[in-house]
Amino acid sequence: AILRPGQQAQIKDDRHMISVLEHIDTAKAVAWKNGYFRFDNTDLPTLMRQLSRWYDVTVSYQGNNMQEYEAAYAFVGQIERKANLSVVLKLLELGGVRFRIDDKSLIVMP
């Protein structure tokens, strides 16, 4: 497939097909290359997966209802990837998210 500006290729699960996505958010697609995490109505579990990979921490959630975390938060904006984890967590706390850090574990609290 030949991609034009504003398109993105996606490999299907079976790895035998490539589909072309039209009209993607190019700023979001290249934010990582420019040194940013970019969020556009991103739920908390998705955001925490990105932070977990980047800062090499294990994320867990206090409580039993993961849907509560998915529904309660939607984040918009961008954060520099070179920012310290403590700075990122302080920004998220402004949105009402609470955390506890235990060595290399980050516990999200209701």
Jmol script that loads the backbone (N, CA, C; Angstrom):
load data "model"
ATOM      1  N   ALA A   1       0.852  -1.185   0.000  1.00  0.00           N
ATOM      2  CA  ALA A   1       0.000   0.000   0.000  1.00  0.00           C
ATOM      3  C   ALA A   1       0.891   1.240   0.000  1.00  0.00           C
ATOM      4  N   ILE A   2       0.494   2.216  -0.722  1.00  0.00           N
ATOM      5  CA  ILE A   2       1.191   3.501  -0.745  1.00  0.00           C
ATOM      6  C   ILE A   2       0.357   4.473   0.074  1.00  0.00           C
ATOM      7  N   LEU A   3       0.990   5.100   1.051  1.00  0.00           N
ATOM      8  CA  LEU A   3       0.291   6.033   1.932  1.00  0.00           C
ATOM      9  C   LEU A   3       0.477   7.459   1.447  1.00  0.00           C
ATOM     10  N   ARG A   4      -0.592   8.231   1.553  1.00  0.00           N
ATOM     11  CA  ARG A   4      -0.561   9.656   1.263  1.00  0.00           C
ATOM     12  C   ARG A   4      -0.601  10.407   2.596  1.00  0.00           C
ATOM     13  N   PRO A   5      -0.229  11.682   2.606  1.00  0.00           N
ATOM     14  CA  PRO A   5      -0.311  12.456   3.847  1.00  0.00           C
ATOM     15  C   PRO A   5      -1.709  12.367   4.465  1.00  0.00           C
ATOM     16  N   GLY A   6      -1.754  12.176   5.776  1.00  0.00           N
ATOM     17  CA  GLY A   6      -3.031  12.071   6.472  1.00  0.00           C
ATOM     18  C   GLY A   6      -3.563  10.656   6.553  1.00  0.00           C
ATOM     19  N   GLN A   7      -2.799   9.673   6.057  1.00  0.00           N
ATOM     20  CA  GLN A   7      -3.216   8.281   6.130  1.00  0.00           C
ATOM     21  C   GLN A   7      -2.267   7.506   7.042  1.00  0.00           C
ATOM     22  N   GLN A   8      -2.746   6.354   7.489  1.00  0.00           N
ATOM     23  CA  GLN A   8      -1.945   5.499   8.358  1.00  0.00           C
ATOM     24  C   GLN A   8      -2.237   4.044   7.983  1.00  0.00           C
ATOM     25  N   ALA A   9      -1.205   3.209   7.991  1.00  0.00           N
ATOM     26  CA  ALA A   9      -1.384   1.785   7.712  1.00  0.00           C
ATOM     27  C   ALA A   9      -1.609   1.048   9.021  1.00  0.00           C
ATOM     28  N   GLN A  10      -2.443   0.019   8.956  1.00  0.00           N
ATOM     29  CA  GLN A  10      -2.722  -0.801  10.133  1.00  0.00           C
ATOM     30  C   GLN A  10      -2.672  -2.265   9.710  1.00  0.00           C
ATOM     31  N   ILE A  11      -1.889  -3.060  10.447  1.00  0.00           N
ATOM     32  CA  ILE A  11      -1.796  -4.484  10.159  1.00  0.00           C
ATOM     33  C   ILE A  11      -2.904  -5.186  10.925  1.00  0.00           C
ATOM     34  N   LYS A  12      -3.653  -6.015  10.226  1.00  0.00           N
ATOM     35  CA  LYS A  12      -4.746  -6.766  10.854  1.00  0.00           C
ATOM     36  C   LYS A  12      -4.175  -7.850  11.752  1.00  0.00           C
ATOM     37  N   ASP A  13      -4.998  -8.378  12.652  1.00  0.00           N
ATOM     38  CA  ASP A  13      -4.570  -9.377  13.617  1.00  0.00           C
ATOM     39  C   ASP A  13      -3.943 -10.605  12.973  1.00  0.00           C
ATOM     40  N   ASP A  14      -4.457 -11.005  11.832  1.00  0.00           N
ATOM     41  CA  ASP A  14      -3.923 -12.214  11.200  1.00  0.00           C
ATOM     42  C   ASP A  14      -2.593 -11.955  10.480  1.00  0.00           C
ATOM     43  N   ARG A  15      -2.152 -10.703  10.460  1.00  0.00           N
ATOM     44  CA  ARG A  15      -0.870 -10.295   9.883  1.00  0.00           C
ATOM     45  C   ARG A  15      -0.749 -10.522   8.375  1.00  0.00           C
ATOM     46  N   HIS A  16      -1.839 -10.820   7.714  1.00  0.00           N
ATOM     47  CA  HIS A  16      -1.793 -11.045   6.272  1.00  0.00           C
ATOM     48  C   HIS A  16      -2.405  -9.891   5.491  1.00  0.00           C
ATOM     49  N   MET A  17      -3.008  -8.941   6.197  1.00  0.00           N
ATOM     50  CA  MET A  17      -3.665  -7.837   5.506  1.00  0.00           C
ATOM     51  C   MET A  17      -3.253  -6.506   6.114  1.00  0.00           C
ATOM     52  N   ILE A  18      -3.108  -5.533   5.255  1.00  0.00           N
ATOM     53  CA  ILE A  18      -2.839  -4.167   5.686  1.00  0.00           C
ATOM     54  C   ILE A  18      -4.016  -3.320   5.241  1.00  0.00           C
ATOM     55  N   SER A  19      -4.559  -2.549   6.175  1.00  0.00           N
ATOM     56  CA  SER A  19      -5.622  -1.620   5.788  1.00  0.00           C
ATOM     57  C   SER A  19      -5.098  -0.198   5.926  1.00  0.00           C
ATOM     58  N   VAL A  20      -5.642   0.697   5.127  1.00  0.00           N
ATOM     59  CA  VAL A  20      -5.244   2.097   5.143  1.00  0.00           C
ATOM     60  C   VAL A  20      -6.343   2.891   5.833  1.00  0.00           C
ATOM     61  N   LEU A  21      -5.958   3.604   6.883  1.00  0.00           N
ATOM     62  CA  LEU A  21      -6.900   4.444   7.624  1.00  0.00           C
ATOM     63  C   LEU A  21      -6.825   5.859   7.069  1.00  0.00           C
ATOM     64  N   GLU A  22      -7.970   6.441   6.801  1.00  0.00           N
ATOM     65  CA  GLU A  22      -8.051   7.793   6.255  1.00  0.00           C
ATOM     66  C   GLU A  22      -8.267   8.809   7.377  1.00  0.00           C
ATOM     67  N   HIS A  23      -7.834  10.015   7.160  1.00  0.00           N
ATOM     68  CA  HIS A  23      -8.144  11.158   8.029  1.00  0.00           C
ATOM     69  C   HIS A  23      -7.782  10.896   9.494  1.00  0.00           C
ATOM     70  N   ILE A  24      -6.561  10.483   9.727  1.00  0.00           N
ATOM     71  CA  ILE A  24      -6.128  10.264  11.104  1.00  0.00           C
ATOM     72  C   ILE A  24      -5.673  11.584  11.717  1.00  0.00           C
ATOM     73  N   ASP A  25      -5.563  11.599  13.028  1.00  0.00           N
ATOM     74  CA  ASP A  25      -5.039  12.757  13.748  1.00  0.00           C
ATOM     75  C   ASP A  25      -3.519  12.668  13.681  1.00  0.00           C
ATOM     76  N   THR A  26      -2.935  13.357  12.709  1.00  0.00           N
ATOM     77  CA  THR A  26      -1.489  13.248  12.502  1.00  0.00           C
ATOM     78  C   THR A  26      -0.689  13.771  13.690  1.00  0.00           C
ATOM     79  N   ALA A  27      -1.191  14.792  14.368  1.00  0.00           N
ATOM     80  CA  ALA A  27      -0.481  15.313  15.542  1.00  0.00           C
ATOM     81  C   ALA A  27      -0.367  14.234  16.611  1.00  0.00           C
ATOM     82  N   LYS A  28      -1.427  13.478  16.806  1.00  0.00           N
ATOM     83  CA  LYS A  28      -1.408  12.402  17.792  1.00  0.00           C
ATOM     84  C   LYS A  28      -0.490  11.271  17.332  1.00  0.00           C
ATOM     85  N   ALA A  29      -0.522  10.971  16.053  1.00  0.00           N
ATOM     86  CA  ALA A  29       0.268   9.865  15.518  1.00  0.00           C
ATOM     87  C   ALA A  29       1.766  10.110  15.617  1.00  0.00           C
ATOM     88  N   VAL A  30       2.208  11.354  15.521  1.00  0.00           N
ATOM     89  CA  VAL A  30       3.648  11.637  15.558  1.00  0.00           C
ATOM     90  C   VAL A  30       4.101  12.297  16.859  1.00  0.00           C
ATOM     91  N   ALA A  31       3.226  12.431  17.814  1.00  0.00           N
ATOM     92  CA  ALA A  31       3.591  13.082  19.078  1.00  0.00           C
ATOM     93  C   ALA A  31       4.773  12.388  19.737  1.00  0.00           C
ATOM     94  N   TRP A  32       4.783  11.049  19.718  1.00  0.00           N
ATOM     95  CA  TRP A  32       5.887  10.304  20.337  1.00  0.00           C
ATOM     96  C   TRP A  32       7.220  10.676  19.699  1.00  0.00           C
ATOM     97  N   LYS A  33       7.222  10.870  18.379  1.00  0.00           N
ATOM     98  CA  LYS A  33       8.451  11.228  17.667  1.00  0.00           C
ATOM     99  C   LYS A  33       8.940  12.607  18.093  1.00  0.00           C
ATOM    100  N   ASN A  34       8.008  13.480  18.410  1.00  0.00           N
ATOM    101  CA  ASN A  34       8.342  14.836  18.821  1.00  0.00           C
ATOM    102  C   ASN A  34       8.576  14.960  20.318  1.00  0.00           C
ATOM    103  N   GLY A  35       8.520  13.825  21.029  1.00  0.00           N
ATOM    104  CA  GLY A  35       8.845  13.835  22.455  1.00  0.00           C
ATOM    105  C   GLY A  35       7.682  14.136  23.373  1.00  0.00           C
ATOM    106  N   TYR A  36       6.460  13.788  22.970  1.00  0.00           N
ATOM    107  CA  TYR A  36       5.280  14.073  23.794  1.00  0.00           C
ATOM    108  C   TYR A  36       4.391  12.842  23.952  1.00  0.00           C
ATOM    109  N   PHE A  37       3.707  12.799  25.080  1.00  0.00           N
ATOM    110  CA  PHE A  37       2.528  11.958  25.232  1.00  0.00           C
ATOM    111  C   PHE A  37       1.383  12.862  24.813  1.00  0.00           C
ATOM    112  N   ARG A  38       0.504  12.415  23.972  1.00  0.00           N
ATOM    113  CA  ARG A  38      -0.642  13.234  23.559  1.00  0.00           C
ATOM    114  C   ARG A  38      -1.916  12.465  23.861  1.00  0.00           C
ATOM    115  N   PHE A  39      -2.852  13.149  24.497  1.00  0.00           N
ATOM    116  CA  PHE A  39      -4.097  12.524  24.911  1.00  0.00           C
ATOM    117  C   PHE A  39      -5.283  13.290  24.333  1.00  0.00           C
ATOM    118  N   ASP A  40      -6.226  12.565  23.778  1.00  0.00           N
ATOM    119  CA  ASP A  40      -7.429  13.163  23.204  1.00  0.00           C
ATOM    120  C   ASP A  40      -8.622  12.351  23.692  1.00  0.00           C
ATOM    121  N   ASN A  41      -9.190  12.768  24.825  1.00  0.00           N
ATOM    122  CA  ASN A  41     -10.259  12.014  25.487  1.00  0.00           C
ATOM    123  C   ASN A  41      -9.806  10.588  25.803  1.00  0.00           C
ATOM    124  N   THR A  42      -8.589  10.478  26.326  1.00  0.00           N
ATOM    125  CA  THR A  42      -7.983   9.188  26.656  1.00  0.00           C
ATOM    126  C   THR A  42      -8.436   8.769  28.048  1.00  0.00           C
ATOM    127  N   ASP A  43      -8.903   7.526  28.166  1.00  0.00           N
ATOM    128  CA  ASP A  43      -9.322   7.050  29.484  1.00  0.00           C
ATOM    129  C   ASP A  43      -8.093   6.745  30.340  1.00  0.00           C
ATOM    130  N   LEU A  44      -8.305   6.653  31.641  1.00  0.00           N
ATOM    131  CA  LEU A  44      -7.208   6.489  32.585  1.00  0.00           C
ATOM    132  C   LEU A  44      -6.407   5.204  32.352  1.00  0.00           C
ATOM    133  N   PRO A  45      -7.027   4.036  32.155  1.00  0.00           N
ATOM    134  CA  PRO A  45      -6.219   2.835  31.926  1.00  0.00           C
ATOM    135  C   PRO A  45      -5.312   2.937  30.697  1.00  0.00           C
ATOM    136  N   THR A  46      -5.789   3.548  29.626  1.00  0.00           N
ATOM    137  CA  THR A  46      -4.966   3.717  28.428  1.00  0.00           C
ATOM    138  C   THR A  46      -3.794   4.640  28.713  1.00  0.00           C
ATOM    139  N   LEU A  47      -4.061   5.739  29.388  1.00  0.00           N
ATOM    140  CA  LEU A  47      -3.017   6.689  29.752  1.00  0.00           C
ATOM    141  C   LEU A  47      -1.981   6.019  30.655  1.00  0.00           C
ATOM    142  N   MET A  48      -2.434   5.235  31.615  1.00  0.00           N
ATOM    143  CA  MET A  48      -1.516   4.589  32.553  1.00  0.00           C
ATOM    144  C   MET A  48      -0.668   3.520  31.863  1.00  0.00           C
ATOM    145  N   ARG A  49      -1.198   2.852  30.836  1.00  0.00           N
ATOM    146  CA  ARG A  49      -0.386   1.884  30.070  1.00  0.00           C
ATOM    147  C   ARG A  49       0.780   2.595  29.389  1.00  0.00           C
ATOM    148  N   GLN A  50       0.524   3.775  28.848  1.00  0.00           N
ATOM    149  CA  GLN A  50       1.594   4.535  28.199  1.00  0.00           C
ATOM    150  C   GLN A  50       2.650   4.955  29.214  1.00  0.00           C
ATOM    151  N   LEU A  51       2.204   5.459  30.353  1.00  0.00           N
ATOM    152  CA  LEU A  51       3.150   5.884  31.386  1.00  0.00           C
ATOM    153  C   LEU A  51       3.931   4.694  31.926  1.00  0.00           C
ATOM    154  N   SER A  52       3.277   3.558  32.072  1.00  0.00           N
ATOM    155  CA  SER A  52       3.927   2.347  32.574  1.00  0.00           C
ATOM    156  C   SER A  52       5.091   1.946  31.673  1.00  0.00           C
ATOM    157  N   ARG A  53       4.856   1.955  30.380  1.00  0.00           N
ATOM    158  CA  ARG A  53       5.917   1.585  29.440  1.00  0.00           C
ATOM    159  C   ARG A  53       7.048   2.604  29.447  1.00  0.00           C
ATOM    160  N   TRP A  54       6.693   3.887  29.453  1.00  0.00           N
ATOM    161  CA  TRP A  54       7.713   4.923  29.338  1.00  0.00           C
ATOM    162  C   TRP A  54       8.572   5.019  30.597  1.00  0.00           C
ATOM    163  N   TYR A  55       7.952   4.938  31.769  1.00  0.00           N
ATOM    164  CA  TYR A  55       8.682   5.120  33.024  1.00  0.00           C
ATOM    165  C   TYR A  55       9.068   3.803  33.693  1.00  0.00           C
ATOM    166  N   ASP A  56       8.762   2.677  33.042  1.00  0.00           N
ATOM    167  CA  ASP A  56       9.115   1.355  33.537  1.00  0.00           C
ATOM    168  C   ASP A  56       8.610   1.135  34.969  1.00  0.00           C
ATOM    169  N   VAL A  57       7.321   1.350  35.146  1.00  0.00           N
ATOM    170  CA  VAL A  57       6.670   1.091  36.433  1.00  0.00           C
ATOM    171  C   VAL A  57       5.497   0.133  36.198  1.00  0.00           C
ATOM    172  N   THR A  58       5.146  -0.578  37.239  1.00  0.00           N
ATOM    173  CA  THR A  58       3.988  -1.455  37.187  1.00  0.00           C
ATOM    174  C   THR A  58       2.801  -0.683  37.741  1.00  0.00           C
ATOM    175  N   VAL A  59       1.704  -0.672  37.011  1.00  0.00           N
ATOM    176  CA  VAL A  59       0.507   0.057  37.441  1.00  0.00           C
ATOM    177  C   VAL A  59      -0.536  -0.945  37.914  1.00  0.00           C
ATOM    178  N   SER A  60      -1.121  -0.666  39.071  1.00  0.00           N
ATOM    179  CA  SER A  60      -2.242  -1.466  39.552  1.00  0.00           C
ATOM    180  C   SER A  60      -3.317  -0.506  40.056  1.00  0.00           C
ATOM    181  N   TYR A  61      -4.513  -1.049  40.193  1.00  0.00           N
ATOM    182  CA  TYR A  61      -5.662  -0.226  40.580  1.00  0.00           C
ATOM    183  C   TYR A  61      -6.249  -0.772  41.854  1.00  0.00           C
ATOM    184  N   GLN A  62      -6.479   0.130  42.806  1.00  0.00           N
ATOM    185  CA  GLN A  62      -7.140  -0.250  44.043  1.00  0.00           C
ATOM    186  C   GLN A  62      -8.633  -0.335  43.786  1.00  0.00           C
ATOM    187  N   GLY A  63      -9.278  -1.344  44.312  1.00  0.00           N
ATOM    188  CA  GLY A  63     -10.708  -1.522  44.068  1.00  0.00           C
ATOM    189  C   GLY A  63     -10.933  -2.565  42.997  1.00  0.00           C
ATOM    190  N   ASN A  64     -12.170  -2.965  42.842  1.00  0.00           N
ATOM    191  CA  ASN A  64     -12.476  -4.061  41.936  1.00  0.00           C
ATOM    192  C   ASN A  64     -13.109  -3.637  40.622  1.00  0.00           C
ATOM    193  N   ASN A  65     -13.553  -2.402  40.496  1.00  0.00           N
ATOM    194  CA  ASN A  65     -14.338  -2.010  39.345  1.00  0.00           C
ATOM    195  C   ASN A  65     -13.513  -1.177  38.357  1.00  0.00           C
ATOM    196  N   MET A  66     -12.897  -1.842  37.363  1.00  0.00           N
ATOM    197  CA  MET A  66     -12.087  -1.146  36.371  1.00  0.00           C
ATOM    198  C   MET A  66     -12.932  -0.195  35.534  1.00  0.00           C
ATOM    199  N   GLN A  67     -14.184  -0.526  35.299  1.00  0.00           N
ATOM    200  CA  GLN A  67     -15.067   0.351  34.514  1.00  0.00           C
ATOM    201  C   GLN A  67     -15.232   1.703  35.191  1.00  0.00           C
ATOM    202  N   GLU A  68     -15.138   1.724  36.513  1.00  0.00           N
ATOM    203  CA  GLU A  68     -15.211   2.985  37.255  1.00  0.00           C
ATOM    204  C   GLU A  68     -14.069   3.907  36.834  1.00  0.00           C
ATOM    205  N   TYR A  69     -12.875   3.352  36.678  1.00  0.00           N
ATOM    206  CA  TYR A  69     -11.718   4.154  36.265  1.00  0.00           C
ATOM    207  C   TYR A  69     -11.848   4.590  34.803  1.00  0.00           C
ATOM    208  N   GLU A  70     -12.363   3.708  33.956  1.00  0.00           N
ATOM    209  CA  GLU A  70     -12.515   4.043  32.545  1.00  0.00           C
ATOM    210  C   GLU A  70     -13.524   5.166  32.347  1.00  0.00           C
ATOM    211  N   ALA A  71     -14.609   5.127  33.085  1.00  0.00           N
ATOM    212  CA  ALA A  71     -15.683   6.097  32.903  1.00  0.00           C
ATOM    213  C   ALA A  71     -15.425   7.420  33.610  1.00  0.00           C
ATOM    214  N   ALA A  72     -14.637   7.402  34.675  1.00  0.00           N
ATOM    215  CA  ALA A  72     -14.500   8.589  35.515  1.00  0.00           C
ATOM    216  C   ALA A  72     -13.565   9.651  34.937  1.00  0.00           C
ATOM    217  N   TYR A  73     -12.663   9.262  34.057  1.00  0.00           N
ATOM    218  CA  TYR A  73     -11.648  10.199  33.590  1.00  0.00           C
ATOM    219  C   TYR A  73     -11.520  10.153  32.075  1.00  0.00           C
ATOM    220  N   ALA A  74     -11.328  11.329  31.493  1.00  0.00           N
ATOM    221  CA  ALA A  74     -10.986  11.449  30.073  1.00  0.00           C
ATOM    222  C   ALA A  74      -9.981  12.596  29.976  1.00  0.00           C
ATOM    223  N   PHE A  75      -8.782  12.298  29.534  1.00  0.00           N
ATOM    224  CA  PHE A  75      -7.704  13.277  29.539  1.00  0.00           C
ATOM    225  C   PHE A  75      -7.462  13.826  28.144  1.00  0.00           C
ATOM    226  N   VAL A  76      -7.228  15.143  28.102  1.00  0.00           N
ATOM    227  CA  VAL A  76      -6.935  15.849  26.857  1.00  0.00           C
ATOM    228  C   VAL A  76      -5.695  16.694  27.112  1.00  0.00           C
ATOM    229  N   GLY A  77      -4.760  16.647  26.186  1.00  0.00           N
ATOM    230  CA  GLY A  77      -3.571  17.473  26.307  1.00  0.00           C
ATOM    231  C   GLY A  77      -2.328  16.704  25.923  1.00  0.00           C
ATOM    232  N   GLN A  78      -1.188  17.292  26.236  1.00  0.00           N
ATOM    233  CA  GLN A  78       0.064  16.600  25.976  1.00  0.00           C
ATOM    234  C   GLN A  78       1.065  16.931  27.060  1.00  0.00           C
ATOM    235  N   ILE A  79       1.966  15.982  27.290  1.00  0.00           N
ATOM    236  CA  ILE A  79       2.989  16.097  28.325  1.00  0.00           C
ATOM    237  C   ILE A  79       4.313  15.697  27.684  1.00  0.00           C
ATOM    238  N   GLU A  80       5.360  16.451  27.980  1.00  0.00           N
ATOM    239  CA  GLU A  80       6.677  16.092  27.463  1.00  0.00           C
ATOM    240  C   GLU A  80       7.122  14.754  28.044  1.00  0.00           C
ATOM    241  N   ARG A  81       7.656  13.899  27.194  1.00  0.00           N
ATOM    242  CA  ARG A  81       8.130  12.590  27.643  1.00  0.00           C
ATOM    243  C   ARG A  81       9.344  12.712  28.547  1.00  0.00           C
ATOM    244  N   LYS A  82      10.084  13.802  28.459  1.00  0.00           N
ATOM    245  CA  LYS A  82      11.269  13.943  29.305  1.00  0.00           C
ATOM    246  C   LYS A  82      10.920  14.436  30.713  1.00  0.00           C
ATOM    247  N   ALA A  83       9.654  14.738  30.959  1.00  0.00           N
ATOM    248  CA  ALA A  83       9.231  15.179  32.292  1.00  0.00           C
ATOM    249  C   ALA A  83       9.387  14.031  33.283  1.00  0.00           C
ATOM    250  N   ASN A  84       9.771  14.352  34.506  1.00  0.00           N
ATOM    251  CA  ASN A  84       9.854  13.344  35.559  1.00  0.00           C
ATOM    252  C   ASN A  84       8.468  12.783  35.843  1.00  0.00           C
ATOM    253  N   LEU A  85       8.428  11.520  36.245  1.00  0.00           N
ATOM    254  CA  LEU A  85       7.150  10.885  36.569  1.00  0.00           C
ATOM    255  C   LEU A  85       6.412  11.673  37.643  1.00  0.00           C
ATOM    256  N   SER A  86       7.130  12.199  38.625  1.00  0.00           N
ATOM    257  CA  SER A  86       6.471  12.952  39.698  1.00  0.00           C
ATOM    258  C   SER A  86       5.734  14.178  39.153  1.00  0.00           C
ATOM    259  N   VAL A  87       6.283  14.827  38.147  1.00  0.00           N
ATOM    260  CA  VAL A  87       5.637  15.989  37.531  1.00  0.00           C
ATOM    261  C   VAL A  87       4.363  15.547  36.806  1.00  0.00           C
ATOM    262  N   VAL A  88       4.455  14.444  36.073  1.00  0.00           N
ATOM    263  CA  VAL A  88       3.292  13.930  35.348  1.00  0.00           C
ATOM    264  C   VAL A  88       2.183  13.571  36.328  1.00  0.00           C
ATOM    265  N   LEU A  89       2.541  12.914  37.423  1.00  0.00           N
ATOM    266  CA  LEU A  89       1.533  12.513  38.410  1.00  0.00           C
ATOM    267  C   LEU A  89       0.887  13.727  39.067  1.00  0.00           C
ATOM    268  N   LYS A  90       1.658  14.782  39.320  1.00  0.00           N
ATOM    269  CA  LYS A  90       1.078  16.002  39.895  1.00  0.00           C
ATOM    270  C   LYS A  90       0.050  16.613  38.942  1.00  0.00           C
ATOM    271  N   LEU A  91       0.332  16.580  37.645  1.00  0.00           N
ATOM    272  CA  LEU A  91      -0.634  17.093  36.673  1.00  0.00           C
ATOM    273  C   LEU A  91      -1.905  16.257  36.674  1.00  0.00           C
ATOM    274  N   LEU A  92      -1.751  14.940  36.753  1.00  0.00           N
ATOM    275  CA  LEU A  92      -2.914  14.070  36.776  1.00  0.00           C
ATOM    276  C   LEU A  92      -3.714  14.234  38.062  1.00  0.00           C
ATOM    277  N   GLU A  93      -3.033  14.517  39.166  1.00  0.00           N
ATOM    278  CA  GLU A  93      -3.725  14.753  40.435  1.00  0.00           C
ATOM    279  C   GLU A  93      -4.610  15.992  40.356  1.00  0.00           C
ATOM    280  N   LEU A  94      -4.218  16.962  39.533  1.00  0.00           N
ATOM    281  CA  LEU A  94      -5.060  18.142  39.346  1.00  0.00           C
ATOM    282  C   LEU A  94      -6.400  17.750  38.729  1.00  0.00           C
ATOM    283  N   GLY A  95      -6.419  16.643  37.999  1.00  0.00           N
ATOM    284  CA  GLY A  95      -7.647  16.134  37.403  1.00  0.00           C
ATOM    285  C   GLY A  95      -8.419  15.213  38.327  1.00  0.00           C
ATOM    286  N   GLY A  96      -7.936  15.038  39.558  1.00  0.00           N
ATOM    287  CA  GLY A  96      -8.664  14.240  40.536  1.00  0.00           C
ATOM    288  C   GLY A  96      -8.178  12.816  40.719  1.00  0.00           C
ATOM    289  N   VAL A  97      -7.127  12.414  40.024  1.00  0.00           N
ATOM    290  CA  VAL A  97      -6.598  11.064  40.168  1.00  0.00           C
ATOM    291  C   VAL A  97      -5.645  11.027  41.362  1.00  0.00           C
ATOM    292  N   ARG A  98      -5.748   9.959  42.158  1.00  0.00           N
ATOM    293  CA  ARG A  98      -4.862   9.812  43.318  1.00  0.00           C
ATOM    294  C   ARG A  98      -3.957   8.599  43.111  1.00  0.00           C
ATOM    295  N   PHE A  99      -2.719   8.717  43.591  1.00  0.00           N
ATOM    296  CA  PHE A  99      -1.730   7.670  43.403  1.00  0.00           C
ATOM    297  C   PHE A  99      -0.986   7.398  44.701  1.00  0.00           C
ATOM    298  N   ARG A 100      -0.410   6.215  44.748  1.00  0.00           N
ATOM    299  CA  ARG A 100       0.561   5.872  45.787  1.00  0.00           C
ATOM    300  C   ARG A 100       1.701   5.162  45.070  1.00  0.00           C
ATOM    301  N   ILE A 101       2.942   5.538  45.402  1.00  0.00           N
ATOM    302  CA  ILE A 101       4.099   4.915  44.779  1.00  0.00           C
ATOM    303  C   ILE A 101       4.768   4.012  45.806  1.00  0.00           C
ATOM    304  N   ASP A 102       5.039   2.786  45.384  1.00  0.00           N
ATOM    305  CA  ASP A 102       5.708   1.809  46.231  1.00  0.00           C
ATOM    306  C   ASP A 102       6.807   1.165  45.397  1.00  0.00           C
ATOM    307  N   ASP A 103       8.040   1.678  45.536  1.00  0.00           N
ATOM    308  CA  ASP A 103       9.191   1.217  44.773  1.00  0.00           C
ATOM    309  C   ASP A 103       8.920   1.422  43.276  1.00  0.00           C
ATOM    310  N   LYS A 104       8.823   0.367  42.479  1.00  0.00           N
ATOM    311  CA  LYS A 104       8.567   0.485  41.038  1.00  0.00           C
ATOM    312  C   LYS A 104       7.105   0.230  40.713  1.00  0.00           C
ATOM    313  N   SER A 105       6.236   0.344  41.713  1.00  0.00           N
ATOM    314  CA  SER A 105       4.798   0.140  41.515  1.00  0.00           C
ATOM    315  C   SER A 105       4.072   1.440  41.722  1.00  0.00           C
ATOM    316  N   LEU A 106       3.112   1.683  40.847  1.00  0.00           N
ATOM    317  CA  LEU A 106       2.263   2.871  40.932  1.00  0.00           C
ATOM    318  C   LEU A 106       0.835   2.367  41.156  1.00  0.00           C
ATOM    319  N   ILE A 107       0.262   2.697  42.292  1.00  0.00           N
ATOM    320  CA  ILE A 107      -1.085   2.243  42.641  1.00  0.00           C
ATOM    321  C   ILE A 107      -2.039   3.395  42.448  1.00  0.00           C
ATOM    322  N   VAL A 108      -3.033   3.200  41.593  1.00  0.00           N
ATOM    323  CA  VAL A 108      -4.065   4.208  41.345  1.00  0.00           C
ATOM    324  C   VAL A 108      -5.179   3.965  42.323  1.00  0.00           C
ATOM    325  N   MET A 109      -5.582   5.009  43.047  1.00  0.00           N
ATOM    326  CA  MET A 109      -6.606   4.876  44.094  1.00  0.00           C
ATOM    327  C   MET A 109      -7.867   5.614  43.701  1.00  0.00           C
ATOM    328  N   PRO A 110      -9.025   5.077  44.131  1.00  0.00           N
ATOM    329  CA  PRO A 110     -10.289   5.745  43.812  1.00  0.00           C
ATOM    330  C   PRO A 110     -10.434   7.067  44.550  1.00  0.00           C
TER     331      PRO A 110
END
end "model"
wireframe off; spacefill off
backbone 0.3
color backbone group
